[in-house]
Amino acid sequence: MPEQTDKSLPPFKVMDCTLITRMGGVDNAMNLRELRERVATCPVDCIFHHFYETLIRPSFDDPEFRNDFAVWASRELRDRVLAERLGVLNPYEFENMEQLRAAILELLDERLAELPNIPWAPKGHEFYFMRAVTVIFPTGIEIHTLEELARRLPRLSHGSLYYHVIEAHRRPPLRRDDFTAWMLQLPEPPHELIRDLERIDFYFLTLAELRESLISTVQRHLFGEEAHA
């Protein structure tokens, strides 16, 4: 694929971001019933944080689940069934936070009806409802060509990956990752590359896994299969 060198196009400006977290203004949950009650009334910012912002949080290290409710159900309530049900919820399949809240409540109600006893978390391991503000800042890095993108991807921070892929899918009006949005502005958009990048199931990947998927996909299209061996 020839290198795109039209400098009249806006460059891809690499951004970075970090989270400033704070308490959600909701009582902690000690057991499954309390979790259900808090989820029903907590601010939508809390649901957003516990589903969308986990990957960028340095303390989040669960290798299996991508939302805090599933992690807590697994680790503290020792309820593997509930954890797996919560874990398959993809927030990007819902139009808004209230729809996601309703889906969570449905799963919690279903599990409460199934269990003879309400599971409790150990003392000191309550569920803490949090919310966060995303602080976005420029890195000063600009990318003009697909080849530059391929060279930069291995060195982009997790904050940059989160902002340009995860957060971008929530950003109107495009609701797509920033990389493919930029590629569509090139003189000859690489439609096959764009298609394959759009197929990456980004929500269920760690940021490290997401980086590898982006790198392998871009390099495969630019340089051939053997380039990323």
N, C-alpha and C positions, 0 to 999 in steps of 0.2 A: 504494500500500500504506500503510495507516494506521500512524502511529508507535507503537511499543510503548512504553508509559510505566509499566508496573507496577514500581514501585521495590521491591516485596517480593521480587522475583527477585534472585538473586545477580548482581551486576554482572560483566561480563567484565573481569578484572584483567589488564592488559597486563604481560607479563614480558619480560625481555631476557636475553641470554646471551652468553658469550664462551668461547673455547677456551684451555686451557693445554696446550700440546703438549710432548711429551718423546720421547726416543729409544725405540724399541720393543724394545730388547734383542736385536735380530737383526742379523747381519752384513749389510752393504750388498750389493746385487746389481750385478754388472758386466755380466752378459750374460743372455740368455734362460734358459739352463739354471739359472743361479744364482737367477734370479727364481722359477723353478718350485720349486727346492729350498727357498727361504725361505718361499714362500707355503704350502708343505706343512706347515711346522713353526712358523710364527710364531704368537704369541698372537692369539686372535680379536679382541682390542682393536685390533690393527693393521689387520686386514681391515675392521673397522667404521669406523675412522678414514679409511682410504683410499677408502671407498665412500660413507659416510654424511655425513661431516663436512667434505667438501671445500668446499661452498658457503659455509660460515661462516668459512672460513680466508681472511684478507685477501690472502694471497699467491697464492691460486688464481685464475687468470685465463684458463683455457682456454675459448674460445668454443664448442668442439665436443664435447668429452668431459667426463663428469661424475665419472669416477673416476681416481685417480692412476696406476693400472696402464695404462690406455688412453693417458693423456697421455704417460707415459714411453715406451711402445712407439712412439708416433707421433714424439715429439720426439727421443728419444735413440737408440732402436734403429732408427729410420727404417723401421719395419715397419707400413705402413699397413693391411695386411690384418689383422694381429693387433690393432691399435688399434681397428679398426672392430668386430671380434668382441667384444673386451672392452667396448667402448663401449656396446653394446646391452644389456648385463646390467643389469637393474633389480633392485636388492637387495630391494625391497619385494615381489617375487614369490617370495621364499624364506622358509621358516618360521624359519630360524635361520642363524647364521653358518657352521656346518659345511656346510650345503647350498650356501651361496654359495661357500665355499672349494672344494668339490668341483666346482662349475661352472667356477670360474676354472682349476683344475688341468686339467680336461678340455680347455679351450681351449688352454692352454699346451702340454699334451702333443700335442694335434693339430697345433699349429703347429711344434713341434720335429720331429715326424715328417715334415712337409712340406718343411722347409728343408734344403738340402745343407750349409749352414754355419750355425753358431750366431752370431746377431748380437750385437755388443758395443756398449756405450755408450762415448762418448769419455771419456777420463780426466777425473775430476772431476765426471762427470755420472751417478754411480751412483744406483741407487734406494735411498733411505733409508727404512727402515721406521720409522714413527712411531705413536704412540698419543696420546690426548688425554683430558683431563677437561673436561666442560662445566660451567661455573660459571653458575648461574641466579640472577637477582636481580630484585626488583620495580621497576617504573618509577614507581609511584604513580598511574598512569593507570587510570581505570575507565570502562568503556563500559556504558551502560544501554539503549541503543536501537539499532536497525539504522541509523538516520540518523546517530547518533554514530559508529558503525563506519565508515560511508561517509566521514565527515569525517576520521577518524583514519587510515585506511589509507594515504593518501599520505605521512604523516609518521612512520609506524612504522619503526624501525631494521631493518636487515637481521638483526640478532640476534633481534629480536622475531618477524619473519617466519619465520626458521628454527625458532625454538622452537615457535611456535604452529601451524606447518604441517608442516615436514619432520620435526622431532624428535617431534612429537605422533603421527605415524603409527607410531612404534615403541613408544609408551607404552601399556602395558596399563591397564585392560582394553578400552578403546574402540578404540584404534588408528585414530583418525581425527583430522582437524585440529580444533583447539580452537574455531575459529569456528563450524563447523557443530554441534559438540557443544553449544555455548552456545545456538545458535539453536533447537535442539530443546527447550530448556527454556522458551522464550517461550510466552505464553498461546496465540498462534496461530502455530505454527511455519511459516516460509515454505518449504514443502516443495519448490517449484520452484526457488527460489534454492539451497537446500541441495543439490538434485540437480545443478544446474549447477556448483556449487563442487566437488562430489565428482568431477566429470568432468575437472577440470583435471589434466593430466599433470604434476604438480608436480616429479617427480624430474628430468626432462630440461629444466627451465627454470632460468635463472639467477634469483637472488633479485630482480633488477630486473624480469625478465620475469614472475616470479610475482606481484610487486606489481601490475603492470599488468593481469594476468589477473584478480586478485581485485577490483581497482577497477572494471574494466569490467563484470564480472559483477554485482557488487553494485549499481552505479549503473544498469545496464540494468534490473534488476528493480525498483529503488526509484523511478527517475525516468524510465524510458523510454530507448529507443535513442539519442535525440539528446543526452542529458545528458552523455555522455562524449566528444562529438565534438570 
